[in-house]
Amino acid sequence: MLTLLWFDQDLRLDDNPALAAAAARGPVVPVYILDEAAPGPWAPGAAARWWLHGALAALGDELQARGTALVLRRGAAAAVIDELLASTGADAVYWNRRYEPWAMRRAEGIKGTLRQRGIEARSFNAGLLSEPGRVLTQKGEPFRVFTPFWRALRAQGEWAPHAPAPARLVAAPRGVASDALDDWHLRPSQPDWAAGLREHWQPGAAGAQARLDAFVAGPISAYTGQRNLPGTAGTSRLSPHLHAGEIGPRQVWRAACLAAAPAGAARGRDPADDGGEGATDGRQTYLAEIAWREFSYHLLFHFPQLPLEPLRPEFAAFPWDSDPAALRAWQRGRTGYPIVDAGMRELWHTGWMHNRVRMIVASFLVKDLLLDWRSGAEWFWDTLVDADLASNAASWQWVAGCGADAAPYFRVFNPSLQGAKFDPDGAYVRHWVPELARLPAALLHAPWEARPVDLAAAGVVLGRDYPAPMVDHAQARHRALWAYEQIRKR
């Protein structure tokens, strides 16, 4: 018996149920298929492709150390699998499930065709704690609000990882031809814009485990108080590793549960009561964040148009503005609002942005600039190393007020106040907006309010060294509230 093991978005050996089942069956042919036609408009963005190269290289090394090789093939998944079945004589295909609409359609088509031909086809859950359809309301409907979803999820119990990585894998009797990873040109060459990504990230399961170990050994204990501070290393930064499947949510959940409780932690409180803000045990607050990822996937499963259409249908008539110049200024971190510009520059340089700042920059785009949330989602999709269809769509809709558990339409973040609250000493802004670094903290988040003498002392001329605000926040807020009120009246 020979099993074709199809890696997709599960690029790890630990806690990989498809791998464990395939290895128990006998020899394995591990394969990754670069299926660029299947996602349609949601092909991986530039940053995600950069990450994929590193993740595949690391996975290949791990498999090589266990006695087999990762086969790389480019093309439509169904056609590639057919060719590999014919050339290897494999009699089974195993894989772990994905939950993007296009991926589910592709997998169901492949599974049905294989079974008709007498080929064993099995799929497993490696990417979620609990699969969509298992966490429903008492009426059997999907949750649209996070708090009851979180409680229902927790009621299912705790999650432990599946089998650890096999020490050895039995390779196929004869070699299988493979593409060369470099020939896929997943990483940029000219120009090479990825220096910042290389500086900040180590794709692969080893990098994921190192980040998890460091997080549970320290920052998780203070997570509740520090997770909103972008100038502090208070978050796990595991999102790109989770997206690529280099580590699984069960592994993260287990490690967080086993972490030492912080001194004086309040035990037994449910962070869903207040979104985690009031819970003193950082572990529980962090687990709620893992559950938000889960919630997003459940939303995408039940509402497959989530990336393209507002979940609240009345928002289809929202009067979004069209201003390409404003969108470009936002993308480049040239809005004149320091916390917004810092976030957008961090994104461009590192492929990642702190979650609190993501909310601030998203609110600025959709409410201060009145630009369509889908424009922001597309930019994040191309520039984030953790570009995840479920989380990206659900989060942008949440900020815009048109999604599940959405922020109320009248909640408009004031970027200056947000900066002063969550970056009080200005460490984050000074790092990413160095032209303002010499301004005192009291002026840093609203430099247009500084006296000319203060600007001169800091070596700043607004409009020359740093842009003046592209909009007046108070007026922009009023315009956004008026626009939201129009669709409410309808």
C-alpha positions in Angstrom: 0.0 0.0 0.0 1.3 3.4 -1.0 -0.3 6.7 0.1 -0.1 10.0 -1.6 0.1 12.6 1.2 -1.1 16.0 -0.1 0.3 18.9 1.9 -1.7 22.1 1.4 -2.0 24.6 4.3 -0.6 22.2 6.9 3.1 22.5 6.5 4.2 20.7 9.6 4.9 17.2 10.8 3.7 17.5 14.4 0.0 17.3 15.1 -0.7 16.4 11.5 -3.5 13.8 11.4 -3.3 13.1 7.7 0.5 12.4 8.0 0.0 10.2 11.1 -2.7 8.1 9.3 -0.7 7.9 6.1 2.5 6.8 7.9 0.6 4.1 9.8 -0.6 2.7 6.5 2.8 2.3 5.0 5.1 4.1 2.5 4.2 7.7 1.8 4.8 10.1 -1.1 4.6 13.7 0.3 3.6 16.3 -2.3 2.9 20.0 -2.3 0.9 21.3 -5.3 1.2 24.9 -6.3 -2.4 25.2 -7.7 -2.5 28.8 -8.9 -5.7 28.5 -10.8 -7.9 27.3 -7.9 -8.1 30.4 -5.7 -9.3 32.7 -8.4 -9.0 36.3 -7.0 -7.5 34.9 -3.8 -4.2 33.6 -5.1 -1.5 34.2 -2.4 -0.2 37.8 -2.3 3.4 38.7 -2.6 4.2 38.5 1.1 2.5 35.1 1.5 4.4 33.8 -1.5 7.6 34.9 0.1 6.6 33.0 3.2 5.6 29.9 1.3 9.0 29.5 -0.2 10.6 29.4 3.3 7.9 27.1 4.7 8.3 24.6 1.9 12.1 24.6 2.2 11.8 23.9 5.9 9.3 21.2 5.4 11.4 19.6 2.8 14.4 19.5 5.1 12.3 17.9 7.9 11.0 15.2 5.6 14.5 14.6 4.2 15.7 14.0 7.8 13.1 11.4 8.2 14.0 9.4 5.1 11.8 10.8 2.3 11.5 13.8 0.0 8.9 16.4 -0.6 7.6 16.3 -4.1 6.8 19.7 -5.6 4.4 20.0 -8.5 2.8 23.0 -10.2 -0.6 22.8 -11.8 -4.3 22.0 -11.2 -4.5 19.8 -8.1 -6.8 17.2 -9.6 -4.6 16.8 -12.7 -1.4 16.6 -10.6 -2.9 14.0 -8.3 -4.0 11.9 -11.2 -0.5 12.0 -12.8 1.1 11.1 -9.5 -1.3 8.2 -8.9 -0.5 6.8 -12.3 3.3 7.2 -12.0 3.7 5.9 -8.4 0.9 3.3 -8.2 -0.4 4.8 -5.0 -3.8 3.5 -4.0 -4.8 6.3 -1.5 -4.7 10.0 -1.1 -4.8 11.7 2.3 -4.9 15.4 3.1 -6.0 17.9 5.8 -9.0 20.0 5.1 -9.2 23.7 4.3 -12.3 25.9 4.7 -12.0 28.6 2.0 -15.0 28.1 -0.3 -12.9 27.4 -3.4 -10.7 24.9 -1.5 -13.7 23.0 -0.2 -15.2 22.8 -3.7 -11.8 21.6 -5.1 -11.4 19.0 -2.4 -14.9 17.6 -2.7 -14.5 17.3 -6.4 -11.2 15.4 -6.0 -12.6 13.2 -3.3 -15.7 12.2 -5.3 -13.7 11.4 -8.4 -11.1 9.3 -6.6 -13.7 7.3 -4.8 -15.5 6.6 -8.0 -12.2 5.1 -9.3 -11.7 3.0 -6.2 -9.0 5.1 -4.8 -9.1 5.6 -1.0 -9.5 9.4 -0.3 -9.5 10.6 3.2 -9.3 14.1 4.7 -8.7 15.3 8.3 -9.0 18.3 10.5 -5.6 19.9 11.3 -6.4 23.6 11.1 -9.2 24.2 13.6 -10.1 23.3 17.2 -13.6 22.4 16.2 -14.9 22.2 12.7 -17.7 24.4 11.3 -21.0 22.7 11.9 -20.1 21.5 15.3 -20.4 24.9 17.1 -24.0 26.1 16.5 -26.8 27.9 18.4 -29.5 26.0 20.1 -31.6 26.5 16.9 -28.8 24.8 14.9 -27.7 28.1 13.3 -24.2 29.6 13.0 -23.2 32.1 15.6 -23.0 35.8 14.6 -21.7 37.1 17.9 -18.4 36.0 19.4 -19.2 35.8 23.1 -21.8 32.9 22.9 -19.6 31.3 20.2 -16.7 31.3 22.6 -18.7 29.8 25.4 -20.1 27.1 23.2 -16.6 26.3 21.9 -15.2 26.1 25.4 -18.1 23.8 26.4 -16.7 21.2 24.1 -13.7 20.7 26.4 -10.0 21.0 26.0 -7.9 20.2 22.9 -4.7 18.2 22.9 -2.4 17.8 19.8 -2.6 14.6 17.8 0.3 12.4 17.2 3.8 13.8 17.2 5.9 13.7 14.0 7.0 10.2 13.0 10.7 9.6 13.7 11.0 7.9 10.3 8.9 7.7 7.1 9.0 4.9 4.6 9.6 6.4 1.2 8.1 5.2 -2.1 9.9 2.3 -3.7 11.2 4.5 -6.5 12.0 8.2 -6.8 9.3 10.7 -7.9 10.2 13.6 -10.1 9.9 17.0 -8.5 10.0 20.7 -9.5 12.8 22.8 -8.0 11.5 25.2 -5.5 13.6 28.1 -6.8 12.0 27.6 -10.3 8.7 28.7 -8.8 10.1 32.2 -8.2 8.0 32.7 -5.1 10.5 35.3 -3.7 11.3 38.6 -5.3 14.6 39.2 -7.1 14.7 42.6 -8.8 13.8 44.6 -6.9 14.3 42.6 -3.8 11.8 44.2 -1.4 11.9 41.4 1.2 14.9 42.5 3.3 12.5 43.5 6.2 10.7 40.1 6.0 14.0 38.2 6.2 15.0 40.4 9.2 11.9 39.6 11.2 10.7 36.1 10.3 11.9 32.5 10.2 9.3 30.5 8.2 8.9 26.9 9.1 7.8 24.7 12.0 11.0 25.3 14.0 10.5 29.1 13.8 6.9 28.6 14.9 7.8 26.4 17.9 10.5 28.8 18.9 8.0 31.7 18.9 5.5 29.7 20.9 8.0 28.6 23.5 9.3 32.2 24.0 5.7 33.5 24.3 4.5 31.0 26.9 7.7 31.4 28.9 7.2 35.1 29.3 4.8 37.5 27.6 1.7 35.4 28.0 1.6 36.1 31.7 1.2 39.8 31.0 -0.8 39.4 27.8 -4.0 41.0 29.0 -2.3 44.3 29.9 0.3 44.4 27.1 -1.4 43.0 24.0 -2.7 46.4 23.0 0.7 48.1 23.2 2.4 48.1 19.8 5.7 49.4 21.2 5.9 46.4 23.6 6.8 42.8 22.6 3.6 41.5 24.2 2.0 39.3 21.5 2.9 35.9 20.2 3.3 36.8 16.5 2.2 33.3 15.6 -0.4 34.4 13.1 1.8 33.7 9.9 2.8 30.3 11.3 -0.8 29.4 12.0 -1.8 30.6 8.6 0.7 28.4 6.9 -0.1 25.4 9.2 3.5 25.3 10.5 1.9 25.0 13.9 -1.7 24.0 14.8 -4.2 25.7 17.1 -4.3 22.5 19.3 -0.6 22.9 19.9 -1.0 26.5 20.7 -4.0 25.9 22.9 -2.2 23.1 24.9 1.0 25.2 25.4 -1.1 28.2 26.6 -3.0 26.0 29.1 0.2 24.6 30.4 1.9 27.9 30.9 2.4 29.1 34.4 -0.4 31.3 35.7 0.7 34.9 36.4 1.0 35.9 40.0 -2.3 37.1 41.4 -4.3 35.9 38.4 -8.0 35.7 38.8 -9.0 32.1 38.0 -12.3 31.1 36.5 -13.3 34.4 34.8 -14.4 34.1 31.2 -12.6 36.8 29.1 -15.6 36.7 26.7 -17.5 38.6 29.4 -15.6 41.7 28.4 -13.6 40.8 25.3 -10.7 39.8 27.5 -10.0 43.4 28.6 -10.8 42.8 32.2 -9.5 39.2 32.6 -6.3 39.2 34.7 -5.1 35.8 33.5 -3.2 36.4 30.3 -3.6 32.8 29.3 -7.4 33.0 29.2 -7.3 36.3 27.2 -4.9 34.7 24.7 -7.1 31.6 24.3 -10.0 34.0 23.5 -7.9 35.4 20.7 -7.3 31.9 19.3 -11.1 31.5 19.4 -11.5 34.7 17.4 -9.5 33.0 14.6 -11.8 30.0 15.0 -14.9 32.3 14.8 -13.7 33.8 11.6 -13.3 30.5 9.9 -16.8 29.4 11.1 -18.2 32.6 9.6 -16.4 32.0 6.3 -17.7 28.4 6.1 -21.3 29.5 6.8 -21.2 32.7 4.8 -18.8 32.0 1.8 -19.4 35.5 0.3 -17.8 37.1 3.4 -14.6 38.3 1.5 -16.7 40.0 -1.2 -20.0 41.1 0.3 -21.1 42.7 3.5 -22.7 40.2 6.0 -25.3 42.9 6.8 -27.0 43.3 3.5 -28.1 46.9 4.1 -24.4 47.9 3.7 -24.5 47.0 0.1 -25.9 50.5 -0.5 -23.3 52.3 1.6 -22.0 55.4 -0.2 -18.3 54.6 -0.2 -16.0 57.3 -1.7 -13.7 56.7 -4.6 -10.3 58.4 -4.1 -7.2 56.6 -5.5 -4.9 59.3 -4.2 -6.2 58.9 -0.7 -5.9 55.1 -0.9 -2.3 55.4 -2.0 -1.4 57.8 0.8 -2.9 55.4 3.3 -1.0 52.4 1.7 2.3 54.3 1.9 1.9 55.6 5.4 1.6 59.2 4.4 -1.8 60.2 6.0 -0.4 62.8 8.5 -1.7 60.7 11.5 1.4 59.2 13.1 -0.1 56.0 14.5 -1.7 55.2 11.2 1.4 55.9 9.2 3.6 53.8 11.7 1.3 50.9 11.2 1.3 51.0 7.4 5.1 51.4 7.3 5.5 48.4 9.7 3.3 46.4 7.4 5.3 47.3 4.3 8.6 46.6 5.9 7.8 43.4 7.9 4.7 42.0 6.3 2.9 42.2 9.7 1.1 44.8 11.8 0.2 44.8 15.5 -3.5 43.9 16.0 -4.4 47.1 17.8 -2.9 49.2 15.1 -4.7 47.1 12.4 -8.0 48.2 14.0 -6.8 51.8 14.0 -5.6 51.9 10.4 -8.7 50.1 9.2 -11.0 52.5 11.0 -9.2 55.4 9.5 -9.6 54.0 6.0 -13.3 53.2 6.2 -14.5 56.0 8.4 -12.1 58.9 8.1 -11.5 58.4 4.4 -14.8 56.7 3.7 -13.1 54.2 1.4 -14.5 50.7 0.8 -13.3 48.1 3.4 -12.6 45.7 0.5 -9.8 48.1 -0.7 -8.1 47.7 2.6 -8.7 44.0 2.7 -7.1 43.6 -0.7 -4.0 45.6 0.4 -3.6 43.5 3.5 -4.1 40.4 1.4 -1.1 41.3 -0.7 1.2 42.6 2.0 0.6 40.5 5.1 2.6 37.3 5.7 -0.4 36.1 7.7 -2.9 37.0 4.9 -5.7 34.7 6.0 -9.0 34.8 4.0 -11.3 34.2 7.0 -9.6 36.5 9.5 -8.9 39.2 7.0 -12.5 39.4 5.7 -14.1 39.0 9.1 -11.9 41.6 10.7 -12.4 44.2 8.0 -16.1 43.8 8.1 -16.0 44.1 11.9 -14.3 47.4 11.8 -16.5 48.6 8.9 -19.6 47.8 11.0 -21.1 45.5 8.3 -20.0 42.0 9.6 -20.7 39.6 12.5 -20.4 41.0 16.0 -19.5 44.2 14.3 -18.4 47.4 16.1 -21.4 49.8 16.3 -21.5 52.1 13.3 -21.0 55.1 15.5 -17.7 53.8 16.9 -15.0 55.8 15.0 -11.5 55.5 16.4 -9.8 58.8 16.9 -6.3 58.0 15.7 -4.6 60.6 17.9 -6.3 59.5 21.1 -5.7 55.8 20.2 -2.0 56.6 19.7 -1.7 58.5 22.9 -3.5 55.7 24.8 -1.7 52.7 23.4 1.7 54.2 22.5 2.0 56.7 25.4 5.7 57.1 25.3 5.8 57.1 21.5 8.2 54.1 21.1 6.2 52.6 18.3 5.7 55.8 16.3 9.3 57.0 16.8 10.6 53.7 15.4 8.4 53.7 12.2 8.0 57.4 11.7 11.6 58.6 12.5 11.0 62.0 11.1 9.0 62.8 14.2 11.3 61.1 16.6 12.5 64.3 18.3 9.0 65.5 19.2 8.0 65.1 22.9 5.5 62.4 23.6 2.8 64.9 24.4 2.9 66.2 20.8 3.9 63.1 18.9 0.4 61.8 18.1 -0.9 65.2 17.0 2.0 67.1 15.5 -0.3 69.6 13.8 -1.2 70.9 17.3 2.5 71.6 18.1 3.6 75.2 18.3 6.0 76.3 15.5 8.8 76.6 18.1 8.3 72.9 19.1 8.3 71.7 15.5 11.4 73.7 14.8 13.2 72.3 17.9 12.3 68.8 16.6 13.5 69.6 13.1 10.0 69.1 11.6 8.3 71.2 8.9 4.8 69.9 8.3 4.2 69.4 4.7 7.9 69.0 4.0 9.3 66.5 6.5 6.0 64.9 7.4 2.6 65.4 5.8 -0.1 67.5 7.3 -3.3 65.5 8.2 -5.0 64.5 5.0 -8.4 65.0 6.7 -9.8 66.7 9.8 -10.8 63.8 12.0 -13.8 65.6 13.6 -15.2 66.5 10.2 -14.5 63.0 8.8 -16.2 61.4 11.7 -19.3 63.6 11.1 -19.3 62.6 7.5 -19.0 58.9 8.3 -21.9 59.1 10.8 -24.1 60.9 8.3 -23.3 58.1 5.7 -24.1 55.4 8.2 -27.3 57.1 9.2 -28.5 57.1 5.6 -28.4 53.3 5.3 -30.0 53.0 8.7 -33.0 55.1 7.5 -33.4 52.7 4.5 
